[in-house]
Amino acid sequence: MKSEFFDVVIVGAGLSGIGAACHLKDKCPERTFVILEGRENIGGTWDLFRYPGVRSDSDMYTLSYSFKPWDSEELIPSGETILSYILEASKENKIENHIRTNHKILKAEWEDKGSLWKVTVENHTTFYCKFLYLCSGYYRYDKGHEPNFKGSEVFRGPLIHAQKWPRDLEVQGKNIAVIGSGATAVTLVPELSKNAKKVTMIQRSPTYIASWPGEDWLANILRKFFPARLISFIMKTKYNIFQQFIYYFAQKTPDKAKSFLLSRVKKEVGPKIDAEKHFVPNYDPWDQRLCLAKDGDFFKVLKDGKASIVTDHIDSFYENGIKLKSGEKVQADLIILATGLELLPFGGMELFVNSEKIDFSKSYTYKGTGISNVPNFLSVFGYINASWTLRADLISKYLCRLLNHLKSKNFKKCTPKLGEIGSVSRPFIDGFAPGFFKRSIHLFPKQGFKKPWINPQNYKIDKEMFLTDSLDDGVMDFD
């Protein structure tokens, strides 16, 4: 069995993994590293999802890397544009030669005896490393969430999950039903409406949706006078503050936030569509993620009659479409499942420490990135209320701080030691309740109520924890 040694093994060559490698090259140039990617291509989410219209659901200024300014008029770019940005960052920082694709990790085993991780890959290659850094996302790449619908076997047309979009799928002139109400459905409906005969979005319950411009007028003006790095800094700060403000405004005054969003939707869709029925969920704003309609495209196709929205429960499929609980039938030549993701903790790999398997659900998260009593290990989990990269960048910078501290003090390992934390705990992500989280969040480590055993989902607190708080905090044990 072939084996190799590196100082750091990065798991995942998506947005976070490529960013991590760039930070390592900049801040820890003497460290050797490799990126292990389970799929054939790099790019993560932005290579995996290929459905029409796939795009970011947050602005690109905060989604971009801190070291690579976003210099385009597009505020909410396409998935293809984001993938190109990731590939460009990889090429500019000479990361390609560090990447091994088709290297799916099965398990990682830490042994105190050698202070090393042994990483076993599906292709029977073994890697040894001093530090293991997971950038593998939080959901299954091989399949999305696929509810069982009665009668699905009798439907005559294609039944496709958006996560597995065929490259040769023909939609021209067809009646299409899209099942779901999240970001994927909101993106798909206007794009499919360009060529389909009719698109019907079927939702069991509504989602909060807001129109958002595809460009930022201020950035376009500043671009005429100032360099890209300064503009990127200004806009990243602007949107970071704005995202946090919107989130906490919604959390503190949900009735006002709900009223504001509804009033905007009513203006967008016009009087012929029942906005209260189709766009007022049974939860408060930001209890689930707010969906963005770029330049109001989703509302425009509804208003123009190119698409329709149905709020009802599905009774069953039949040969030519979908029968609803109300008795209404939706005719369809093609049915698209935009029914969400399947959460997967830590890329689905097994972790062992001194031959003992780690039960993630019984562990605690350290700063929302480490795991209690697991040495030389960090994992990236971004924001649910802001752009993923904001937090991924902070954690990668924290990784570099740890590595440099270990080297300067001649330590071999650092372990977040769990002491007396009390019997009360919270879920890994607290106060966020979309269906795909409810189904699987119990599989993730828990969090407490005080630093450092928290995952605050708050940029200001995270910035302190990762960049300025003492590394030797009385919990992280250096040896």
C-alpha positions as CSV (number, residue, x, y, z in Angstrom):
1,M,0.0,0.0,0.0
2,K,1.4,3.4,-1.1
3,S,1.9,6.0,1.7
4,E,3.0,9.6,1.7
5,F,3.7,12.2,4.4
6,F,2.7,15.9,4.6
7,D,2.5,18.5,7.4
8,V,-1.1,19.2,6.6
9,V,-3.8,17.2,4.8
10,I,-6.7,19.4,3.5
11,V,-9.8,17.5,2.8
12,G,-11.9,18.9,-0.1
13,A,-10.9,21.1,-3.1
14,G,-13.9,23.4,-3.1
15,L,-14.1,27.1,-2.2
16,S,-12.9,26.5,1.3
17,G,-10.2,24.0,0.5
18,I,-8.6,26.1,-2.2
19,G,-8.7,29.1,0.0
20,A,-7.1,27.2,2.9
21,A,-4.2,26.1,0.6
22,C,-3.7,29.7,-0.4
23,H,-3.5,30.8,3.2
24,L,-1.0,28.1,4.0
25,K,1.3,29.1,1.2
26,D,1.2,32.7,2.3
27,K,1.4,32.4,6.1
28,C,3.1,29.0,6.6
29,P,5.3,28.7,3.4
30,E,7.6,26.0,4.9
31,R,4.7,23.6,5.6
32,T,4.0,20.8,3.2
33,F,0.4,20.0,2.3
34,V,-1.8,18.1,0.0
35,I,-5.5,18.5,-0.9
36,L,-7.5,15.3,-1.1
37,E,-10.6,15.6,-3.2
38,G,-13.1,12.7,-3.4
39,R,-14.6,13.8,-6.7
40,E,-13.1,13.9,-10.2
41,N,-13.1,17.7,-10.4
42,I,-12.2,20.5,-8.1
43,G,-14.6,23.3,-7.2
44,G,-16.9,21.6,-4.7
45,T,-20.5,22.9,-4.8
46,W,-19.8,25.0,-7.8
47,D,-18.7,22.1,-9.9
48,L,-21.3,19.7,-8.6
49,F,-24.4,21.7,-9.2
50,R,-25.1,22.1,-12.9
51,Y,-28.8,22.9,-13.0
52,P,-29.9,25.9,-15.1
53,G,-29.4,29.2,-13.5
54,V,-27.4,27.9,-10.5
55,R,-25.9,30.9,-8.7
56,S,-24.8,32.2,-5.3
57,D,-27.5,33.1,-2.8
58,S,-25.3,35.8,-1.3
59,D,-23.2,38.7,-2.7
60,M,-19.9,37.9,-4.3
61,Y,-17.9,40.5,-2.3
62,T,-18.4,38.5,0.9
63,L,-18.3,35.1,-0.8
64,S,-14.9,36.0,-2.4
65,Y,-11.5,35.3,-0.7
66,S,-9.9,38.0,1.5
67,F,-6.7,37.7,-0.6
68,K,-8.4,37.8,-4.0
69,P,-10.6,40.9,-4.6
70,W,-13.8,40.5,-6.6
71,D,-13.5,42.8,-9.6
72,S,-16.7,42.4,-11.6
73,E,-20.0,44.2,-11.9
74,E,-21.8,41.0,-11.1
75,L,-23.0,41.1,-7.5
76,I,-24.8,37.7,-7.5
77,P,-22.8,35.7,-10.1
78,S,-23.6,32.4,-11.8
79,G,-22.2,29.1,-10.5
80,E,-20.0,28.9,-13.6
81,T,-18.5,32.4,-12.7
82,I,-17.8,31.3,-9.2
83,L,-16.2,28.1,-10.4
84,S,-13.9,30.1,-12.7
85,Y,-13.0,32.4,-9.8
86,I,-12.0,29.3,-7.7
87,L,-9.9,27.8,-10.5
88,E,-8.3,31.2,-11.1
89,A,-7.3,31.5,-7.4
90,S,-5.8,27.9,-7.6
91,K,-3.8,28.7,-10.7
92,E,-2.6,32.1,-9.5
93,N,-1.3,30.6,-6.2
94,K,0.1,27.5,-7.8
95,I,-2.2,25.1,-5.9
96,E,-2.9,22.6,-8.8
97,N,0.1,20.4,-8.1
98,H,-1.0,20.0,-4.5
99,I,-4.4,18.5,-5.4
100,R,-5.2,14.8,-5.7
101,T,-8.7,14.2,-7.2
102,N,-10.6,10.8,-6.9
103,H,-9.2,10.5,-3.4
104,K,-12.2,9.9,-1.2
105,I,-11.2,9.5,2.5
106,L,-12.7,6.6,4.4
107,K,-11.2,7.2,7.9
108,A,-8.6,9.1,9.8
109,E,-6.8,7.7,12.8
110,W,-4.7,9.7,15.3
111,E,-2.1,8.1,17.4
112,D,-0.4,9.9,20.3
113,K,2.6,7.6,20.0
114,G,3.8,9.3,16.8
115,S,1.7,12.5,17.0
116,L,0.4,11.7,13.5
117,W,-2.8,11.2,11.6
118,K,-3.1,8.2,9.4
119,V,-5.6,9.0,6.6
120,T,-6.9,6.1,4.6
121,V,-8.2,6.7,1.1
122,E,-10.7,4.6,-0.9
123,N,-8.1,3.9,-3.6
124,H,-5.9,2.2,-0.9
125,T,-3.5,5.0,-0.6
126,T,-2.4,6.1,2.9
127,F,-1.4,9.6,3.9
128,Y,0.3,10.6,7.2
129,C,0.1,14.1,8.5
130,K,0.7,16.2,11.5
131,F,-2.6,18.2,11.1
132,L,-5.9,17.3,9.5
133,Y,-8.0,20.2,8.1
134,L,-11.5,19.3,6.8
135,C,-13.0,21.6,4.1
136,S,-15.4,19.0,2.8
137,G,-18.7,20.9,3.3
138,Y,-21.7,19.7,5.3
139,Y,-23.9,17.7,2.9
140,R,-23.8,14.6,0.8
141,Y,-22.4,15.1,-2.7
142,D,-23.6,11.7,-4.1
143,K,-27.4,12.4,-3.5
144,G,-29.8,15.0,-2.4
145,H,-32.9,14.6,-0.2
146,E,-35.5,12.5,-2.2
147,P,-38.9,12.2,-0.4
148,N,-41.0,9.1,-1.3
149,F,-44.0,10.2,-3.3
150,K,-46.8,7.8,-3.8
151,G,-47.2,6.7,-7.5
152,S,-43.9,8.1,-8.6
153,E,-43.3,4.8,-10.5
154,V,-46.3,5.4,-12.8
155,F,-45.2,8.9,-13.9
156,R,-44.3,8.7,-17.6
157,G,-41.8,11.5,-17.8
158,P,-38.3,12.0,-16.3
159,L,-38.1,12.5,-12.5
160,I,-34.9,14.3,-11.7
161,H,-33.3,15.7,-8.6
162,A,-31.7,19.1,-9.2
163,Q,-28.4,17.9,-7.6
164,K,-28.1,15.3,-10.4
165,W,-29.0,17.4,-13.4
166,P,-28.3,15.6,-16.7
167,R,-26.3,17.6,-19.2
168,D,-28.6,16.6,-22.1
169,L,-32.0,17.3,-20.5
170,E,-34.5,18.8,-22.9
171,V,-36.9,21.3,-21.5
172,Q,-38.0,23.2,-24.6
173,G,-41.8,23.4,-24.9
174,K,-42.5,21.2,-21.9
175,N,-44.8,21.5,-18.9
176,I,-42.4,21.3,-15.9
177,A,-43.3,20.9,-12.2
178,V,-40.7,22.0,-9.7
179,I,-41.2,20.5,-6.2
180,G,-39.6,22.7,-3.5
181,S,-39.5,26.2,-2.2
182,G,-35.9,26.9,-1.4
183,A,-33.0,28.6,-3.2
184,T,-32.8,25.9,-5.8
185,A,-36.5,26.2,-6.8
186,V,-36.4,30.0,-6.7
187,T,-33.4,29.9,-9.1
188,L,-34.7,27.2,-11.4
189,V,-38.2,28.5,-12.1
190,P,-37.3,31.7,-13.9
191,E,-34.5,30.0,-15.8
192,L,-36.7,27.1,-17.0
193,S,-39.4,29.5,-17.9
194,K,-37.3,30.9,-20.7
195,N,-37.8,27.7,-22.8
196,A,-40.6,25.7,-21.2
197,K,-44.2,25.8,-22.1
198,K,-45.2,26.3,-18.5
199,V,-43.4,25.9,-15.1
200,T,-45.3,25.2,-11.9
201,M,-43.6,25.4,-8.6
202,I,-45.3,23.2,-6.0
203,Q,-44.5,24.0,-2.4
204,R,-45.8,22.4,0.8
205,S,-45.2,25.7,2.7
206,P,-43.9,29.1,1.6
207,T,-40.4,30.5,2.0
208,Y,-39.3,34.1,2.5
209,I,-38.0,35.5,-0.8
210,A,-36.5,38.9,-1.5
211,S,-35.6,40.6,-4.7
212,W,-32.0,41.7,-4.9
213,P,-30.1,43.6,-7.7
214,G,-27.6,41.8,-9.8
215,E,-25.2,44.8,-9.6
216,D,-24.2,47.3,-7.0
217,W,-24.4,50.9,-8.2
218,L,-21.9,52.2,-5.6
219,A,-19.3,49.6,-6.6
220,N,-19.8,50.5,-10.2
221,I,-19.1,54.2,-9.4
222,L,-16.1,53.4,-7.2
223,R,-14.6,51.1,-9.8
224,K,-14.0,54.2,-12.0
225,F,-11.8,55.8,-9.5
226,F,-10.2,53.3,-7.1
227,P,-8.3,50.0,-7.3
228,A,-10.0,46.7,-7.1
229,R,-8.6,45.7,-3.7
230,L,-9.9,48.9,-2.0
231,I,-13.3,48.5,-3.6
232,S,-13.5,44.9,-2.6
233,F,-12.6,45.8,1.0
234,I,-15.3,48.6,1.1
235,M,-18.0,46.4,-0.4
236,K,-17.1,43.3,1.7
237,T,-17.4,45.5,4.8
238,K,-20.7,47.0,3.6
239,Y,-22.3,43.7,2.8
240,N,-21.0,41.9,5.9
241,I,-22.4,44.6,8.2
242,F,-25.7,44.6,6.2
243,Q,-26.1,40.9,6.4
244,Q,-25.5,40.9,10.1
245,F,-28.0,43.9,10.5
246,I,-30.7,42.1,8.5
247,Y,-30.3,38.9,10.4
248,Y,-30.4,40.5,13.9
249,F,-33.3,42.9,12.8
250,A,-35.3,39.8,11.8
251,Q,-34.4,37.9,15.0
252,K,-35.2,40.9,17.3
253,T,-38.3,42.2,15.5
254,P,-39.7,39.4,13.5
255,D,-43.1,41.0,13.0
256,K,-41.6,44.1,11.4
257,A,-39.3,42.0,9.2
258,K,-42.2,39.9,8.1
259,S,-44.3,42.9,7.3
260,F,-41.4,44.5,5.3
261,L,-40.8,41.4,3.2
262,L,-44.5,40.9,2.5
263,S,-45.0,44.5,1.4
264,R,-42.0,44.1,-1.1
265,V,-43.4,40.8,-2.5
266,K,-46.8,42.3,-3.0
267,K,-45.3,45.1,-5.1
268,E,-43.3,42.6,-7.1
269,V,-46.0,40.1,-8.0
270,G,-49.0,42.4,-8.4
271,P,-52.6,42.0,-7.2
272,K,-53.4,38.8,-9.2
273,I,-51.2,36.6,-7.0
274,D,-52.2,35.8,-3.4
275,A,-48.9,36.9,-1.7
276,E,-50.0,36.1,1.8
277,K,-50.9,32.5,0.8
278,H,-47.8,31.8,-1.2
279,F,-45.1,34.0,0.5
280,V,-45.8,34.0,4.2
281,P,-44.2,31.0,5.9
282,N,-45.3,29.6,9.3
283,Y,-41.9,30.6,10.8
284,D,-40.2,34.0,11.4
285,P,-37.7,35.5,9.0
286,W,-34.3,34.0,9.1
287,D,-35.4,31.0,11.2
288,Q,-34.6,29.5,7.8
289,R,-32.3,31.1,5.2
290,L,-33.8,34.0,3.1
291,C,-33.9,33.2,-0.6
292,L,-32.8,35.8,-3.1
293,A,-34.4,36.5,-6.5
294,K,-31.8,38.2,-8.7
295,D,-33.3,41.4,-10.1
296,G,-36.7,40.0,-9.1
297,D,-36.6,37.4,-11.9
298,F,-38.7,34.9,-9.9
299,F,-41.4,37.4,-9.3
300,K,-41.4,38.6,-12.9
301,V,-42.1,35.2,-14.4
302,L,-45.0,34.7,-11.9
303,K,-46.4,38.2,-12.7
304,D,-46.1,37.6,-16.5
305,G,-47.8,34.2,-16.3
306,K,-44.8,32.2,-17.5
307,A,-44.8,30.3,-14.3
308,S,-47.2,29.7,-11.5
309,I,-47.0,28.8,-7.8
310,V,-49.1,26.3,-5.9
311,T,-49.1,25.9,-2.1
312,D,-50.5,22.5,-1.3
313,H,-49.5,19.0,-0.2
314,I,-48.8,16.3,-2.8
315,D,-51.2,13.4,-2.7
316,S,-49.6,11.3,-5.4
317,F,-48.1,11.2,-8.9
318,Y,-50.1,10.0,-11.8
319,E,-49.1,9.2,-15.4
320,N,-49.2,12.8,-16.6
321,G,-48.2,14.8,-13.5
322,I,-49.0,15.4,-9.9
323,K,-52.3,15.1,-7.9
324,L,-52.5,17.5,-4.9
325,K,-54.4,16.9,-1.6
326,S,-56.9,19.6,-2.7
327,G,-57.8,17.5,-5.7
328,E,-56.1,19.8,-8.2
329,K,-53.9,18.2,-10.8
330,V,-50.7,19.7,-12.1
331,Q,-49.9,18.4,-15.6
332,A,-46.2,17.8,-16.2
333,D,-44.0,16.3,-18.8
334,L,-41.0,16.6,-16.5
335,I,-40.8,16.8,-12.7
336,I,-37.8,18.4,-10.9
337,L,-37.1,17.6,-7.2
338,A,-35.7,20.8,-5.6
339,T,-36.2,19.1,-2.2
340,G,-33.0,20.0,-0.5
341,L,-29.8,18.4,0.8
342,E,-28.8,15.5,3.0
343,L,-26.5,16.7,5.8
344,L,-23.3,14.8,6.3
345,P,-20.9,15.5,9.2
346,F,-17.2,15.8,8.3
347,G,-17.5,14.5,4.8
348,G,-18.8,11.1,6.0
349,M,-15.4,10.0,7.2
350,E,-14.8,8.1,10.5
351,L,-12.4,9.6,13.0
352,F,-10.4,7.6,15.6
353,V,-8.2,8.9,18.4
354,N,-5.9,6.2,19.9
355,S,-8.1,3.5,18.4
356,E,-11.3,4.9,19.9
357,K,-13.9,5.9,17.4
358,I,-15.2,9.5,17.8
359,D,-19.0,9.8,18.2
360,F,-19.5,13.3,16.8
361,S,-23.0,13.6,18.4
362,K,-21.6,13.1,21.9
363,S,-18.7,15.5,21.3
364,Y,-18.6,19.3,21.7
365,T,-17.5,21.8,19.1
366,Y,-14.5,24.0,20.0
367,K,-15.1,27.5,18.5
368,G,-17.3,25.8,15.9
369,T,-14.3,24.3,14.2
370,G,-12.5,21.8,16.5
371,I,-13.9,18.7,18.3
372,S,-13.5,18.1,22.0
373,N,-10.5,15.9,22.8
374,V,-9.5,15.5,19.1
375,P,-5.9,16.6,18.6
376,N,-4.5,18.6,15.6
377,F,-7.9,18.8,13.9
378,L,-10.1,21.6,12.5
379,S,-13.1,21.6,10.2
380,V,-14.7,24.4,8.3
381,F,-18.4,25.2,8.7
382,G,-19.3,28.6,7.4
383,Y,-22.3,30.9,8.1
384,I,-25.9,30.1,7.7
385,N,-26.8,33.8,8.0
386,A,-24.0,35.2,5.8
387,S,-21.5,34.2,3.2
388,W,-19.7,30.9,3.8
389,T,-16.3,32.3,2.9
390,L,-16.3,34.9,5.6
391,R,-16.0,32.2,8.3
392,A,-13.9,29.9,6.2
393,D,-11.2,32.6,5.8
394,L,-11.2,33.2,9.5
395,I,-10.8,29.6,10.3
396,S,-7.9,29.2,7.8
397,K,-6.1,32.1,9.3
398,Y,-6.6,30.5,12.7
399,L,-5.2,27.3,11.4
400,C,-2.1,29.2,10.4
401,R,-1.8,30.8,13.8
402,L,-1.9,27.4,15.4
403,L,0.6,25.9,13.1
404,N,3.1,28.8,13.6
405,H,2.6,28.6,17.4
406,L,3.2,24.9,17.4
407,K,6.4,25.4,15.5
408,S,7.7,28.4,17.5
409,K,7.2,26.5,20.8
410,N,8.3,23.2,19.5
411,F,5.0,21.5,20.3
412,K,3.7,18.5,18.5
413,K,0.0,18.7,19.2
414,C,-2.8,20.9,20.4
415,T,-6.0,19.4,21.8
416,P,-9.2,21.2,23.0
417,K,-9.7,19.4,26.3
418,L,-13.3,19.1,27.5
419,G,-13.6,19.8,31.2
420,E,-16.7,20.5,33.2
421,I,-19.1,22.0,30.8
422,G,-22.4,21.2,32.5
423,S,-25.3,19.1,31.3
424,V,-27.0,21.7,29.3
425,S,-26.1,21.9,25.6
426,R,-27.4,23.3,22.3
427,P,-27.3,22.0,18.7
428,F,-24.3,22.7,16.6
429,I,-26.4,25.4,14.8
430,D,-28.9,27.0,17.1
431,G,-32.0,28.8,16.1
432,F,-32.0,27.7,12.5
433,A,-34.6,25.2,11.5
434,P,-34.9,24.3,7.7
435,G,-36.0,20.7,7.1
436,F,-32.7,19.4,6.0
437,F,-31.1,20.7,9.3
438,K,-33.8,19.2,11.5
439,R,-33.3,15.8,9.9
440,S,-29.6,15.5,10.7
441,I,-28.2,18.2,12.9
442,H,-28.3,15.8,15.9
443,L,-25.4,13.9,14.2
444,F,-23.1,16.9,14.6
445,P,-21.2,17.9,17.8
446,K,-23.1,19.9,20.4
447,Q,-22.2,23.4,21.6
448,G,-22.3,25.0,25.0
449,F,-23.1,28.5,26.1
450,K,-19.7,30.0,26.8
451,K,-16.5,30.5,24.8
452,P,-14.8,28.5,23.5
453,W,-17.4,25.7,23.3
454,I,-19.6,27.7,21.0
455,N,-20.5,28.1,17.3
456,P,-21.8,31.7,17.5
457,Q,-22.5,32.3,13.8
458,N,-21.5,35.9,14.5
459,Y,-18.7,37.5,12.5
460,K,-17.6,39.9,15.3
461,I,-17.3,37.1,17.9
462,D,-15.6,34.8,15.4
463,K,-13.1,37.4,14.4
464,E,-12.1,37.8,18.1
465,M,-12.0,34.0,18.7
466,F,-9.9,33.2,15.7
467,L,-7.7,36.2,15.2
468,T,-7.1,38.0,18.5
469,D,-8.0,35.7,21.5
470,S,-5.1,33.9,23.1
471,L,-4.3,30.6,21.5
472,D,-3.4,29.3,25.0
473,D,-6.9,29.9,26.4
474,G,-6.8,27.3,29.2
475,V,-8.8,24.8,27.1
476,M,-6.5,24.2,24.1
477,D,-3.8,22.0,25.5
478,F,-0.4,22.3,23.9
479,D,2.1,19.4,24.2
